[in-house]
Amino acid sequence: MSTKITNLAPSELAYVPFVSVDDMMKNVATVGVEEFIKGLAEYIEADFLRWESFDKKPRIPAHAPEGVIELMPTSDGKTFGFKYVNGHPGNTRDGLQTVTGFGVLSDLATGYPLLFTEMTILTALRTAATSALAAKYLAPKGSTTMAVIGNGAQSDFQCLGFKALVGITEIRAYDIDPEASLRLARNLAGSGLNVTICKTPEDAIEGADIITTVTADKKNATILTDNMVGPGVHINAVGGDCPGKTELHKDILLRSDIFVEFPEQTRIEGELQQLPEDHQVTELWQVYSGKAPGRTSERQITLFDSVGFAIEDFAALRFVHDLLPKTGHFIKLDLLADPDDPRDLYGMVLRSQSKGNGAAA
Amino acid sequence: MSTKITNLAPSELAYVPFVSVDDMMKNVATVGVEEFIKGLAEYIEADFLRWESFDKKPRIPAHAPEGVIELMPTSDGKTFGFKYVNGHPGNTRDGLQTVTGFGVLSDLATGYPLLFTEMTILTALRTAATSALAAKYLAPKGSTTMAVIGNGAQSDFQCLGFKALVGITEIRAYDIDPEASLRLARNLAGSGLNVTICKTPEDAIEGADIITTVTADKKNATILTDNMVGPGVHINAVGGDCPGKTELHKDILLRSDIFVEFPEQTRIEGELQQLPEDHQVTELWQVYSGKAPGRTSERQITLFDSVGFAIEDFAALRFVHDLLPKTGHFIKLDLLADPDDPRDLYGMVLRSQSKGNGAAA
């Protein structure tokens, strides 16, 4: 009888490693958040360096008045990954997250999933890693001070990413809600970052080498006006990331050299939606691979128009997949039917019934 | 201290009901496989009847030499669903399933998933339900005998579906591998179906009111030739379901009235890929809603060119979602980050660390 039960139990083939929110936090805690972001940045850079080997699809959106659900698939020909992500700005009113997500990494040769993971926390981490990686190439040499305008859920990760990859030590925080800035300062206490809470955006950008905008409103807003931005800064524009949602005045864009992930997507979703379709931009993968220059002068304003791209999620999924054997922070999910005889799916159901799983059919 | 731990535990908002393979088998066993297929057919018919309210997208494929992974999303404006499905004909050589899948149903108003479920078994069930539903409208009145050519993993479910919805009592089974037919006969013993194992396809279709073709080869094949198909039968063509994979001789198609799920997709994936792009077909939702006739004469050959469509998966996800409170066969998965303060994602990570989940960052 015990042999029979063993045969009926799912085999190793049936299991997919699953990283819950709790396990993701354990993974981050085990590695350390800054090291985790650094690791993500390495994987993202590696995947951007083989940009041309990726199948790049636009996101597949489903819209509602309240927000959007998107599937973001990509593949390098051997591995397939996708992220499910929603964006619902009104969710916080009901105690829900504005952005949540999960993702899957699969073996394209068999179609079998290799990893299923939460991606709410992971997306915040990979967004920070993407921004910090871009700034490593674009920000003024020796940058130490970053203004952070918008002190919501993403901002902590941005600060820690810029500390880890760029060497930022001073954060000048501004939010329309002073409580948000206090929250950020509280969370970063002990991180090695000095946080100065500022009363106005103008105050925040005073002396900043880098300006990060990461506000959450789902509308066109002008967080930065042209006269606020002096020469030589790097702007990390994270919050303008869907049609109708921008943060910067158009005149800033016209004075800046604009760097993007995937132009086809950024022109629809990023700050770039404010400019004509043929406005010249530089793709980050070309900067990383030396095909295009990054920062070329001290007075140049560089702008990373971040919208988030599927290859970053793919890299993040690869990073987590490779990390799991070291940390063990995952469970195995019985996601795939694995009959003894692959042609006998119904036989598996039948035998499950005779095992006493329920009334016979 | 215990209060603190309670606060750190995931809230109800963080959980998504998950139906594992084992739980899916328990759900099928509890309801009974025929009742389960009947229930699925009801949901599928209901969703086909509101066809125009759906956002119909083509599948999003990722191809490899060995097979394909597809995402199949759809939405009715209130609920969003998608299925992940692979098709890898060589997988059985390695003891893996040719087709596996899983799916997600979400609330479009919040973006939050409502259900995450295995769909390998569920897809076989919904495919059978879709075929049997079509046959209810298209097969000759009083059909009792069905030829089943191809006796692999899908065939059992097809037989049981046609018993439940159409009243089939006699199965004439043929497979190039006699072992497959024996397996089918063994599984259906005691189901109320009489199974006759046949030595040739010609033998199998003798006296059949309905011919189901459900072979698995990933190539153009001629399972049925024109002279084998007499007047008045209904053909349920299930196996020809991707580019380059067909089962019927073109001349059969030319003699048949062809019924399809979604023409744009069937012309690429179904038997229809053999015919010119403008060949007239009838959409099943129009038959179900009375906008188009189904079977109109006794001598007419009707043909359902099944390829599988996202709305069927959507209906299947809805059915399982509605079933779970009655059966209780699911677990809750900690998939969504749910911080006390939605803007404080990093605070949740921080507090998880101080709880002792790992080394401090």
Interface residues (C-beta under 8 A of the other chain):
Chain A: P10 L13 A14 F18 S20 V21 D22 M25 K26 N27 V28 A29 T30 V31 G32 V33 E34 E35 D55 K57 I60 A62 A64 E66 G67 V68 I69 L71 P73 S75 G77 K78 F80 F82 Y84 N86 G87 H88 N91 T92 D94 G95 L96 Q97 T98 T100 F102 V104 S106 L108 A109 T110 G111 Y112 P113 E118 T120 I121 A124 G152 A153 Q154 D156 F157 L160 A180 R183 R186 N187 S191 L333 D334 L335 L336 A337 D338 P339 D341 P342 R343 D344 L345 Y346 G347 M348 V349 L350 S352 Q353 N357 G358 A359 A360 A361
Chain B: P10 L13 A14 F18 S20 V21 D22 M25 K26 N27 V28 A29 T30 G32 V33 E34 D55 K57 I60 A62 A64 E66 G67 V68 I69 L71 P73 S75 G77 K78 F80 F82 Y84 N86 G87 H88 N91 T92 D94 G95 L96 Q97 T98 T100 F102 V104 S106 L108 A109 T110 G111 Y112 P113 E118 T120 I121 A124 G152 A153 Q154 D156 F157 L160 A180 R183 R186 N187 S191 T327 L333 D334 L335 L336 A337 D338 P339 D341 P342 R343 D344 L345 Y346 G347 M348 V349 L350 S352 Q353 N357 G358 A359 A360 A361
